[in-house]
Amino acid sequence: MSKKFDMGNYVDMMALLLDLQLRDEDRDGVMANFETIKAIAQLVNEFPLPEHIEASPVFEP
């Protein structure tokens, strides 16, 4: 059984955990930013990689 991720609950709980005073008028903007981040992350996660690609344990530019 898969549960749907509740973005509003996540934002509220993280604000509480981080002791942030998130005003109601700012909450919508935070939610919009998380929706944008979610869409970008989905694109990255769905990008197909060839089977021969291996993850590097260390990033070296």
mmCIF file as Biopython writes it, N, C-alpha, C and O atoms, coordinates in Angstrom:
data_model
#
loop_
_atom_site.group_PDB
_atom_site.id
_atom_site.type_symbol
_atom_site.label_atom_id
_atom_site.label_alt_id
_atom_site.label_comp_id
_atom_site.label_asym_id
_atom_site.label_entity_id
_atom_site.label_seq_id
_atom_site.pdbx_PDB_ins_code
_atom_site.Cartn_x
_atom_site.Cartn_y
_atom_site.Cartn_z
_atom_site.occupancy
_atom_site.B_iso_or_equiv
_atom_site.auth_seq_id
_atom_site.auth_asym_id
_atom_site.pdbx_PDB_model_num
ATOM 1   N N  . MET A ? 1  ? 0.838  -1.175 0.000   1.0 0.0 1  A 1 
ATOM 2   C CA . MET A ? 1  ? 0.000  0.000  0.000   1.0 0.0 1  A 1 
ATOM 3   C C  . MET A ? 1  ? 0.887  1.244  0.000   1.0 0.0 1  A 1 
ATOM 4   O O  . MET A ? 1  ? 1.765  1.392  0.850   1.0 0.0 1  A 1 
ATOM 5   N N  . SER A ? 2  ? 0.651  2.126  -0.952  1.0 0.0 2  A 1 
ATOM 6   C CA . SER A ? 2  ? 1.457  3.331  -1.084  1.0 0.0 2  A 1 
ATOM 7   C C  . SER A ? 2  ? 0.717  4.529  -0.497  1.0 0.0 2  A 1 
ATOM 8   O O  . SER A ? 2  ? -0.456 4.756  -0.794  1.0 0.0 2  A 1 
ATOM 9   N N  . LYS A ? 3  ? 1.411  5.284  0.333   1.0 0.0 3  A 1 
ATOM 10  C CA . LYS A ? 3  ? 0.807  6.481  0.916   1.0 0.0 3  A 1 
ATOM 11  C C  . LYS A ? 3  ? 1.206  7.696  0.097   1.0 0.0 3  A 1 
ATOM 12  O O  . LYS A ? 3  ? 2.347  7.803  -0.352  1.0 0.0 3  A 1 
ATOM 13  N N  . LYS A ? 4  ? 0.258  8.618  -0.099  1.0 0.0 4  A 1 
ATOM 14  C CA . LYS A ? 4  ? 0.546  9.856  -0.811  1.0 0.0 4  A 1 
ATOM 15  C C  . LYS A ? 4  ? 1.303  10.799 0.131   1.0 0.0 4  A 1 
ATOM 16  O O  . LYS A ? 4  ? 0.939  10.967 1.295   1.0 0.0 4  A 1 
ATOM 17  N N  . PHE A ? 5  ? 2.358  11.403 -0.401  1.0 0.0 5  A 1 
ATOM 18  C CA . PHE A ? 5  ? 3.163  12.329 0.387   1.0 0.0 5  A 1 
ATOM 19  C C  . PHE A ? 5  ? 2.365  13.607 0.641   1.0 0.0 5  A 1 
ATOM 20  O O  . PHE A ? 5  ? 1.877  14.227 -0.303  1.0 0.0 5  A 1 
ATOM 21  N N  . ASP A ? 6  ? 2.232  13.997 1.880   1.0 0.0 6  A 1 
ATOM 22  C CA . ASP A ? 6  ? 1.491  15.198 2.267   1.0 0.0 6  A 1 
ATOM 23  C C  . ASP A ? 6  ? 2.474  16.348 2.450   1.0 0.0 6  A 1 
ATOM 24  O O  . ASP A ? 6  ? 3.092  16.495 3.505   1.0 0.0 6  A 1 
ATOM 25  N N  . MET A ? 7  ? 2.609  17.169 1.393   1.0 0.0 7  A 1 
ATOM 26  C CA . MET A ? 7  ? 3.572  18.267 1.397   1.0 0.0 7  A 1 
ATOM 27  C C  . MET A ? 7  ? 3.276  19.276 2.513   1.0 0.0 7  A 1 
ATOM 28  O O  . MET A ? 7  ? 4.194  19.763 3.174   1.0 0.0 7  A 1 
ATOM 29  N N  . GLY A ? 8  ? 2.005  19.582 2.716   1.0 0.0 8  A 1 
ATOM 30  C CA . GLY A ? 8  ? 1.628  20.540 3.763   1.0 0.0 8  A 1 
ATOM 31  C C  . GLY A ? 8  ? 2.028  20.071 5.143   1.0 0.0 8  A 1 
ATOM 32  O O  . GLY A ? 8  ? 2.546  20.846 5.947   1.0 0.0 8  A 1 
ATOM 33  N N  . ASN A ? 9  ? 1.789  18.801 5.415   1.0 0.0 9  A 1 
ATOM 34  C CA . ASN A ? 9  ? 2.175  18.233 6.707   1.0 0.0 9  A 1 
ATOM 35  C C  . ASN A ? 9  ? 3.692  18.252 6.869   1.0 0.0 9  A 1 
ATOM 36  O O  . ASN A ? 9  ? 4.199  18.554 7.950   1.0 0.0 9  A 1 
ATOM 37  N N  . TYR A ? 10 ? 4.420  17.929 5.793   1.0 0.0 10 A 1 
ATOM 38  C CA . TYR A ? 10 ? 5.883  17.944 5.838   1.0 0.0 10 A 1 
ATOM 39  C C  . TYR A ? 10 ? 6.401  19.343 6.169   1.0 0.0 10 A 1 
ATOM 40  O O  . TYR A ? 10 ? 7.264  19.502 7.033   1.0 0.0 10 A 1 
ATOM 41  N N  . VAL A ? 11 ? 5.875  20.349 5.483   1.0 0.0 11 A 1 
ATOM 42  C CA . VAL A ? 11 ? 6.302  21.734 5.728   1.0 0.0 11 A 1 
ATOM 43  C C  . VAL A ? 11 ? 6.012  22.130 7.175   1.0 0.0 11 A 1 
ATOM 44  O O  . VAL A ? 11 ? 6.852  22.738 7.839   1.0 0.0 11 A 1 
ATOM 45  N N  . ASP A ? 12 ? 4.834  21.786 7.653   1.0 0.0 12 A 1 
ATOM 46  C CA . ASP A ? 12 ? 4.471  22.127 9.037   1.0 0.0 12 A 1 
ATOM 47  C C  . ASP A ? 12 ? 5.380  21.431 10.050  1.0 0.0 12 A 1 
ATOM 48  O O  . ASP A ? 12 ? 5.822  22.049 11.019  1.0 0.0 12 A 1 
ATOM 49  N N  . MET A ? 13 ? 5.655  20.157 9.827   1.0 0.0 13 A 1 
ATOM 50  C CA . MET A ? 13 ? 6.491  19.400 10.764  1.0 0.0 13 A 1 
ATOM 51  C C  . MET A ? 13 ? 7.945  19.881 10.741  1.0 0.0 13 A 1 
ATOM 52  O O  . MET A ? 13 ? 8.585  19.960 11.789  1.0 0.0 13 A 1 
ATOM 53  N N  . MET A ? 14 ? 8.470  20.201 9.557   1.0 0.0 14 A 1 
ATOM 54  C CA . MET A ? 14 ? 9.847  20.696 9.465   1.0 0.0 14 A 1 
ATOM 55  C C  . MET A ? 14 ? 9.980  22.073 10.113  1.0 0.0 14 A 1 
ATOM 56  O O  . MET A ? 14 ? 10.984 22.364 10.764  1.0 0.0 14 A 1 
ATOM 57  N N  . ALA A ? 15 ? 8.974  22.910 9.934   1.0 0.0 15 A 1 
ATOM 58  C CA . ALA A ? 15 ? 9.002  24.224 10.588  1.0 0.0 15 A 1 
ATOM 59  C C  . ALA A ? 15 ? 9.027  24.054 12.104  1.0 0.0 15 A 1 
ATOM 60  O O  . ALA A ? 15 ? 9.752  24.757 12.808  1.0 0.0 15 A 1 
ATOM 61  N N  . LEU A ? 16 ? 8.228  23.116 12.590  1.0 0.0 16 A 1 
ATOM 62  C CA . LEU A ? 16 ? 8.202  22.841 14.028  1.0 0.0 16 A 1 
ATOM 63  C C  . LEU A ? 16 ? 9.540  22.282 14.500  1.0 0.0 16 A 1 
ATOM 64  O O  . LEU A ? 16 ? 10.076 22.717 15.519  1.0 0.0 16 A 1 
ATOM 65  N N  . LEU A ? 17 ? 10.077 21.321 13.758  1.0 0.0 17 A 1 
ATOM 66  C CA . LEU A ? 17 ? 11.355 20.698 14.121  1.0 0.0 17 A 1 
ATOM 67  C C  . LEU A ? 17 ? 12.499 21.712 14.136  1.0 0.0 17 A 1 
ATOM 68  O O  . LEU A ? 17 ? 13.364 21.672 15.011  1.0 0.0 17 A 1 
ATOM 69  N N  . LEU A ? 18 ? 12.495 22.623 13.154  1.0 0.0 18 A 1 
ATOM 70  C CA . LEU A ? 18 ? 13.565 23.625 13.045  1.0 0.0 18 A 1 
ATOM 71  C C  . LEU A ? 18 ? 13.285 24.887 13.846  1.0 0.0 18 A 1 
ATOM 72  O O  . LEU A ? 18 ? 14.070 25.835 13.831  1.0 0.0 18 A 1 
ATOM 73  N N  . ASP A ? 19 ? 12.168 24.886 14.536  1.0 0.0 19 A 1 
ATOM 74  C CA . ASP A ? 19 ? 11.737 26.037 15.341  1.0 0.0 19 A 1 
ATOM 75  C C  . ASP A ? 19 ? 11.643 27.305 14.485  1.0 0.0 19 A 1 
ATOM 76  O O  . ASP A ? 19 ? 12.084 28.379 14.894  1.0 0.0 19 A 1 
ATOM 77  N N  . LEU A ? 20 ? 11.056 27.155 13.281  1.0 0.0 20 A 1 
ATOM 78  C CA . LEU A ? 20 ? 10.834 28.292 12.386  1.0 0.0 20 A 1 
ATOM 79  C C  . LEU A ? 20 ? 9.448  28.864 12.630  1.0 0.0 20 A 1 
ATOM 80  O O  . LEU A ? 20 ? 8.474  28.123 12.765  1.0 0.0 20 A 1 
ATOM 81  N N  . GLN A ? 21 ? 9.371  30.139 12.683  1.0 0.0 21 A 1 
ATOM 82  C CA . GLN A ? 21 ? 8.079  30.805 12.831  1.0 0.0 21 A 1 
ATOM 83  C C  . GLN A ? 21 ? 7.541  31.083 11.429  1.0 0.0 21 A 1 
ATOM 84  O O  . GLN A ? 21 ? 7.666  32.199 10.925  1.0 0.0 21 A 1 
ATOM 85  N N  . LEU A ? 22 ? 6.951  30.084 10.807  1.0 0.0 22 A 1 
ATOM 86  C CA . LEU A ? 22 ? 6.442  30.189 9.445   1.0 0.0 22 A 1 
ATOM 87  C C  . LEU A ? 22 ? 5.065  30.840 9.477   1.0 0.0 22 A 1 
ATOM 88  O O  . LEU A ? 22 ? 4.091  30.249 9.944   1.0 0.0 22 A 1 
ATOM 89  N N  . ARG A ? 23 ? 5.004  32.063 8.972   1.0 0.0 23 A 1 
ATOM 90  C CA . ARG A ? 23 ? 3.742  32.800 8.954   1.0 0.0 23 A 1 
ATOM 91  C C  . ARG A ? 23 ? 2.810  32.206 7.900   1.0 0.0 23 A 1 
ATOM 92  O O  . ARG A ? 23 ? 3.264  31.669 6.889   1.0 0.0 23 A 1 
ATOM 93  N N  . ASP A ? 24 ? 1.511  32.306 8.142   1.0 0.0 24 A 1 
ATOM 94  C CA . ASP A ? 24 ? 0.519  31.766 7.215   1.0 0.0 24 A 1 
ATOM 95  C C  . ASP A ? 24 ? 0.681  32.350 5.821   1.0 0.0 24 A 1 
ATOM 96  O O  . ASP A ? 24 ? 0.528  31.631 4.833   1.0 0.0 24 A 1 
ATOM 97  N N  . GLU A ? 25 ? 0.987  33.642 5.721   1.0 0.0 25 A 1 
ATOM 98  C CA . GLU A ? 25 ? 1.125  34.286 4.408   1.0 0.0 25 A 1 
ATOM 99  C C  . GLU A ? 25 ? 2.380  33.825 3.661   1.0 0.0 25 A 1 
ATOM 100 O O  . GLU A ? 25 ? 2.471  34.007 2.447   1.0 0.0 25 A 1 
ATOM 101 N N  . ASP A ? 26 ? 3.347  33.233 4.366   1.0 0.0 26 A 1 
ATOM 102 C CA . ASP A ? 26 ? 4.560  32.717 3.733   1.0 0.0 26 A 1 
ATOM 103 C C  . ASP A ? 26 ? 4.456  31.235 3.387   1.0 0.0 26 A 1 
ATOM 104 O O  . ASP A ? 26 ? 5.212  30.736 2.552   1.0 0.0 26 A 1 
ATOM 105 N N  . ARG A ? 27 ? 3.547  30.547 4.010   1.0 0.0 27 A 1 
ATOM 106 C CA . ARG A ? 27 ? 3.421  29.092 3.839   1.0 0.0 27 A 1 
ATOM 107 C C  . ARG A ? 27 ? 3.116  28.724 2.391   1.0 0.0 27 A 1 
ATOM 108 O O  . ARG A ? 27 ? 3.664  27.746 1.884   1.0 0.0 27 A 1 
ATOM 109 N N  . ASP A ? 28 ? 2.260  29.478 1.717   1.0 0.0 28 A 1 
ATOM 110 C CA . ASP A ? 28 ? 1.924  29.178 0.318   1.0 0.0 28 A 1 
ATOM 111 C C  . ASP A ? 28 ? 3.155  29.257 -0.580  1.0 0.0 28 A 1 
ATOM 112 O O  . ASP A ? 28 ? 3.318  28.436 -1.483  1.0 0.0 28 A 1 
ATOM 113 N N  . GLY A ? 29 ? 4.011  30.228 -0.341  1.0 0.0 29 A 1 
ATOM 114 C CA . GLY A ? 29 ? 5.240  30.359 -1.113  1.0 0.0 29 A 1 
ATOM 115 C C  . GLY A ? 29 ? 6.191  29.199 -0.869  1.0 0.0 29 A 1 
ATOM 116 O O  . GLY A ? 29 ? 6.832  28.710 -1.799  1.0 0.0 29 A 1 
ATOM 117 N N  . VAL A ? 30 ? 6.282  28.759 0.375   1.0 0.0 30 A 1 
ATOM 118 C CA . VAL A ? 30 ? 7.126  27.612 0.715   1.0 0.0 30 A 1 
ATOM 119 C C  . VAL A ? 30 ? 6.590  26.364 0.020   1.0 0.0 30 A 1 
ATOM 120 O O  . VAL A ? 30 ? 7.360  25.577 -0.531  1.0 0.0 30 A 1 
ATOM 121 N N  . MET A ? 31 ? 5.277  26.184 0.048   1.0 0.0 31 A 1 
ATOM 122 C CA . MET A ? 31 ? 4.654  25.040 -0.615  1.0 0.0 31 A 1 
ATOM 123 C C  . MET A ? 31 ? 4.918  25.077 -2.118  1.0 0.0 31 A 1 
ATOM 124 O O  . MET A ? 31 ? 5.215  24.044 -2.718  1.0 0.0 31 A 1 
ATOM 125 N N  . ALA A ? 32 ? 4.814  26.252 -2.730  1.0 0.0 32 A 1 
ATOM 126 C CA . ALA A ? 32 ? 5.062  26.392 -4.168  1.0 0.0 32 A 1 
ATOM 127 C C  . ALA A ? 32 ? 6.511  26.035 -4.499  1.0 0.0 32 A 1 
ATOM 128 O O  . ALA A ? 32 ? 6.772  25.372 -5.504  1.0 0.0 32 A 1 
ATOM 129 N N  . ASN A ? 33 ? 7.447  26.467 -3.668  1.0 0.0 33 A 1 
ATOM 130 C CA . ASN A ? 33 ? 8.857  26.133 -3.888  1.0 0.0 33 A 1 
ATOM 131 C C  . ASN A ? 33 ? 9.096  24.630 -3.782  1.0 0.0 33 A 1 
ATOM 132 O O  . ASN A ? 33 ? 9.849  24.068 -4.576  1.0 0.0 33 A 1 
ATOM 133 N N  . PHE A ? 34 ? 8.469  23.979 -2.817  1.0 0.0 34 A 1 
ATOM 134 C CA . PHE A ? 34 ? 8.628  22.533 -2.694  1.0 0.0 34 A 1 
ATOM 135 C C  . PHE A ? 34 ? 8.017  21.800 -3.883  1.0 0.0 34 A 1 
ATOM 136 O O  . PHE A ? 34 ? 8.552  20.775 -4.306  1.0 0.0 34 A 1 
ATOM 137 N N  . GLU A ? 35 ? 6.917  22.294 -4.430  1.0 0.0 35 A 1 
ATOM 138 C CA . GLU A ? 35 ? 6.323  21.676 -5.617  1.0 0.0 35 A 1 
ATOM 139 C C  . GLU A ? 35 ? 7.278  21.808 -6.812  1.0 0.0 35 A 1 
ATOM 140 O O  . GLU A ? 35 ? 7.400  20.879 -7.610  1.0 0.0 35 A 1 
ATOM 141 N N  . THR A ? 36 ? 7.946  22.945 -6.935  1.0 0.0 36 A 1 
ATOM 142 C CA . THR A ? 36 ? 8.926  23.146 -8.001  1.0 0.0 36 A 1 
ATOM 143 C C  . THR A ? 36 ? 10.108 22.197 -7.817  1.0 0.0 36 A 1 
ATOM 144 O O  . THR A ? 36 ? 10.553 21.566 -8.776  1.0 0.0 36 A 1 
ATOM 145 N N  . ILE A ? 37 ? 10.612 22.094 -6.596  1.0 0.0 37 A 1 
ATOM 146 C CA . ILE A ? 37 ? 11.721 21.185 -6.295  1.0 0.0 37 A 1 
ATOM 147 C C  . ILE A ? 37 ? 11.322 19.749 -6.615  1.0 0.0 37 A 1 
ATOM 148 O O  . ILE A ? 37 ? 12.116 18.991 -7.172  1.0 0.0 37 A 1 
ATOM 149 N N  . LYS A ? 38 ? 10.095 19.375 -6.265  1.0 0.0 38 A 1 
ATOM 150 C CA . LYS A ? 38 ? 9.607  18.028 -6.531  1.0 0.0 38 A 1 
ATOM 151 C C  . LYS A ? 38 ? 9.588  17.738 -8.031  1.0 0.0 38 A 1 
ATOM 152 O O  . LYS A ? 38 ? 9.988  16.655 -8.457  1.0 0.0 38 A 1 
ATOM 153 N N  . ALA A ? 39 ? 9.129  18.695 -8.830  1.0 0.0 39 A 1 
ATOM 154 C CA . ALA A ? 39 ? 9.072  18.510 -10.288 1.0 0.0 39 A 1 
ATOM 155 C C  . ALA A ? 39 ? 10.473 18.360 -10.884 1.0 0.0 39 A 1 
ATOM 156 O O  . ALA A ? 39 ? 10.685 17.524 -11.763 1.0 0.0 39 A 1 
ATOM 157 N N  . ILE A ? 40 ? 11.416 19.153 -10.418 1.0 0.0 40 A 1 
ATOM 158 C CA . ILE A ? 40 ? 12.796 19.067 -10.912 1.0 0.0 40 A 1 
ATOM 159 C C  . ILE A ? 40 ? 13.423 17.731 -10.504 1.0 0.0 40 A 1 
ATOM 160 O O  . ILE A ? 40 ? 14.087 17.081 -11.312 1.0 0.0 40 A 1 
ATOM 161 N N  . ALA A ? 41 ? 13.213 17.331 -9.266  1.0 0.0 41 A 1 
ATOM 162 C CA . ALA A ? 41 ? 13.767 16.065 -8.784  1.0 0.0 41 A 1 
ATOM 163 C C  . ALA A ? 41 ? 13.183 14.889 -9.567  1.0 0.0 41 A 1 
ATOM 164 O O  . ALA A ? 41 ? 13.887 13.918 -9.843  1.0 0.0 41 A 1 
ATOM 165 N N  . GLN A ? 42 ? 11.915 14.971 -9.923  1.0 0.0 42 A 1 
ATOM 166 C CA . GLN A ? 42 ? 11.291 13.899 -10.695 1.0 0.0 42 A 1 
ATOM 167 C C  . GLN A ? 42 ? 11.956 13.762 -12.064 1.0 0.0 42 A 1 
ATOM 168 O O  . GLN A ? 42 ? 12.186 12.648 -12.536 1.0 0.0 42 A 1 
ATOM 169 N N  . LEU A ? 43 ? 12.264 14.890 -12.701 1.0 0.0 43 A 1 
ATOM 170 C CA . LEU A ? 43 ? 12.963 14.851 -13.987 1.0 0.0 43 A 1 
ATOM 171 C C  . LEU A ? 43 ? 14.331 14.183 -13.854 1.0 0.0 43 A 1 
ATOM 172 O O  . LEU A ? 43 ? 14.711 13.361 -14.688 1.0 0.0 43 A 1 
ATOM 173 N N  . VAL A ? 44 ? 15.051 14.534 -12.822 1.0 0.0 44 A 1 
ATOM 174 C CA . VAL A ? 44 ? 16.382 13.956 -12.603 1.0 0.0 44 A 1 
ATOM 175 C C  . VAL A ? 44 ? 16.270 12.454 -12.325 1.0 0.0 44 A 1 
ATOM 176 O O  . VAL A ? 44 ? 17.026 11.661 -12.887 1.0 0.0 44 A 1 
ATOM 177 N N  . ASN A ? 45 ? 15.341 12.067 -11.471 1.0 0.0 45 A 1 
ATOM 178 C CA . ASN A ? 45 ? 15.189 10.657 -11.103 1.0 0.0 45 A 1 
ATOM 179 C C  . ASN A ? 45 ? 14.702 9.784  -12.254 1.0 0.0 45 A 1 
ATOM 180 O O  . ASN A ? 45 ? 14.997 8.590  -12.296 1.0 0.0 45 A 1 
ATOM 181 N N  . GLU A ? 46 ? 13.960 10.371 -13.184 1.0 0.0 46 A 1 
ATOM 182 C CA . GLU A ? 46 ? 13.430 9.601  -14.309 1.0 0.0 46 A 1 
ATOM 183 C C  . GLU A ? 46 ? 14.383 9.560  -15.507 1.0 0.0 46 A 1 
ATOM 184 O O  . GLU A ? 46 ? 14.113 8.865  -16.487 1.0 0.0 46 A 1 
ATOM 185 N N  . PHE A ? 47 ? 15.485 10.293 -15.438 1.0 0.0 47 A 1 
ATOM 186 C CA . PHE A ? 47 ? 16.433 10.325 -16.550 1.0 0.0 47 A 1 
ATOM 187 C C  . PHE A ? 47 ? 17.097 8.962  -16.695 1.0 0.0 47 A 1 
ATOM 188 O O  . PHE A ? 47 ? 17.706 8.463  -15.748 1.0 0.0 47 A 1 
ATOM 189 N N  . PRO A ? 48 ? 16.983 8.356  -17.878 1.0 0.0 48 A 1 
ATOM 190 C CA . PRO A ? 48 ? 17.554 7.017  -18.043 1.0 0.0 48 A 1 
ATOM 191 C C  . PRO A ? 48 ? 19.080 7.055  -18.150 1.0 0.0 48 A 1 
ATOM 192 O O  . PRO A ? 48 ? 19.645 7.902  -18.842 1.0 0.0 48 A 1 
ATOM 193 N N  . LEU A ? 49 ? 19.720 6.148  -17.473 1.0 0.0 49 A 1 
ATOM 194 C CA . LEU A ? 49 ? 21.171 6.009  -17.538 1.0 0.0 49 A 1 
ATOM 195 C C  . LEU A ? 49 ? 21.505 4.645  -18.119 1.0 0.0 49 A 1 
ATOM 196 O O  . LEU A ? 49 ? 20.826 3.661  -17.826 1.0 0.0 49 A 1 
ATOM 197 N N  . PRO A ? 50 ? 22.538 4.581  -18.937 1.0 0.0 50 A 1 
ATOM 198 C CA . PRO A ? 50 ? 22.956 3.276  -19.458 1.0 0.0 50 A 1 
ATOM 199 C C  . PRO A ? 50 ? 23.404 2.354  -18.321 1.0 0.0 50 A 1 
ATOM 200 O O  . PRO A ? 50 ? 23.865 2.815  -17.277 1.0 0.0 50 A 1 
ATOM 201 N N  . GLU A ? 51 ? 23.261 1.063  -18.540 1.0 0.0 51 A 1 
ATOM 202 C CA . GLU A ? 51 ? 23.606 0.074  -17.515 1.0 0.0 51 A 1 
ATOM 203 C C  . GLU A ? 51 ? 25.082 0.101  -17.131 1.0 0.0 51 A 1 
ATOM 204 O O  . GLU A ? 51 ? 25.426 -0.251 -16.002 1.0 0.0 51 A 1 
ATOM 205 N N  . HIS A ? 52 ? 25.969 0.514  -18.053 1.0 0.0 52 A 1 
ATOM 206 C CA . HIS A ? 52 ? 27.401 0.472  -17.774 1.0 0.0 52 A 1 
ATOM 207 C C  . HIS A ? 52 ? 27.891 1.667  -16.939 1.0 0.0 52 A 1 
ATOM 208 O O  . HIS A ? 52 ? 29.065 1.717  -16.574 1.0 0.0 52 A 1 
ATOM 209 N N  . ILE A ? 53 ? 27.029 2.602  -16.643 1.0 0.0 53 A 1 
ATOM 210 C CA . ILE A ? 53 ? 27.394 3.771  -15.832 1.0 0.0 53 A 1 
ATOM 211 C C  . ILE A ? 53 ? 27.456 3.373  -14.355 1.0 0.0 53 A 1 
ATOM 212 O O  . ILE A ? 53 ? 26.539 2.734  -13.838 1.0 0.0 53 A 1 
ATOM 213 N N  . GLU A ? 54 ? 28.533 3.752  -13.690 1.0 0.0 54 A 1 
ATOM 214 C CA . GLU A ? 54 ? 28.676 3.479  -12.264 1.0 0.0 54 A 1 
ATOM 215 C C  . GLU A ? 54 ? 28.770 4.800  -11.506 1.0 0.0 54 A 1 
ATOM 216 O O  . GLU A ? 54 ? 29.370 5.766  -11.979 1.0 0.0 54 A 1 
ATOM 217 N N  . ALA A ? 55 ? 28.172 4.820  -10.336 1.0 0.0 55 A 1 
ATOM 218 C CA . ALA A ? 55 ? 28.236 6.008  -9.500  1.0 0.0 55 A 1 
ATOM 219 C C  . ALA A ? 55 ? 29.655 6.181  -8.958  1.0 0.0 55 A 1 
ATOM 220 O O  . ALA A ? 55 ? 30.305 5.208  -8.577  1.0 0.0 55 A 1 
ATOM 221 N N  . SER A ? 56 ? 30.122 7.412  -8.929  1.0 0.0 56 A 1 
ATOM 222 C CA . SER A ? 56 ? 31.451 7.691  -8.400  1.0 0.0 56 A 1 
ATOM 223 C C  . SER A ? 56 ? 31.354 7.947  -6.897  1.0 0.0 56 A 1 
ATOM 224 O O  . SER A ? 56 ? 30.493 8.712  -6.462  1.0 0.0 56 A 1 
ATOM 225 N N  . PRO A ? 57 ? 32.220 7.322  -6.095  1.0 0.0 57 A 1 
ATOM 226 C CA . PRO A ? 57 ? 32.162 7.550  -4.657  1.0 0.0 57 A 1 
ATOM 227 C C  . PRO A ? 57 ? 32.670 8.941  -4.260  1.0 0.0 57 A 1 
ATOM 228 O O  . PRO A ? 57 ? 32.363 9.428  -3.172  1.0 0.0 57 A 1 
ATOM 229 N N  . VAL A ? 58 ? 33.447 9.578  -5.143  1.0 0.0 58 A 1 
ATOM 230 C CA . VAL A ? 58 ? 34.016 10.897 -4.853  1.0 0.0 58 A 1 
ATOM 231 C C  . VAL A ? 58 ? 33.825 11.779 -6.071  1.0 0.0 58 A 1 
ATOM 232 O O  . VAL A ? 58 ? 34.129 11.372 -7.192  1.0 0.0 58 A 1 
ATOM 233 N N  . PHE A ? 59 ? 33.319 12.995 -5.854  1.0 0.0 59 A 1 
ATOM 234 C CA . PHE A ? 59 ? 33.184 13.937 -6.968  1.0 0.0 59 A 1 
ATOM 235 C C  . PHE A ? 59 ? 34.482 14.710 -7.133  1.0 0.0 59 A 1 
ATOM 236 O O  . PHE A ? 59 ? 34.969 15.326 -6.184  1.0 0.0 59 A 1 
ATOM 237 N N  . GLU A ? 60 ? 35.038 14.678 -8.328  1.0 0.0 60 A 1 
ATOM 238 C CA . GLU A ? 60 ? 36.247 15.438 -8.635  1.0 0.0 60 A 1 
ATOM 239 C C  . GLU A ? 60 ? 35.995 16.239 -9.902  1.0 0.0 60 A 1 
ATOM 240 O O  . GLU A ? 60 ? 35.909 15.659 -10.984 1.0 0.0 60 A 1 
ATOM 241 N N  . PRO A ? 61 ? 35.874 17.575 -9.794  1.0 0.0 61 A 1 
ATOM 242 C CA . PRO A ? 61 ? 35.592 18.385 -10.967 1.0 0.0 61 A 1 
ATOM 243 C C  . PRO A ? 61 ? 36.758 18.412 -11.951 1.0 0.0 61 A 1 
ATOM 244 O O  . PRO A ? 61 ? 36.670 19.057 -12.996 1.0 0.0 61 A 1 
#
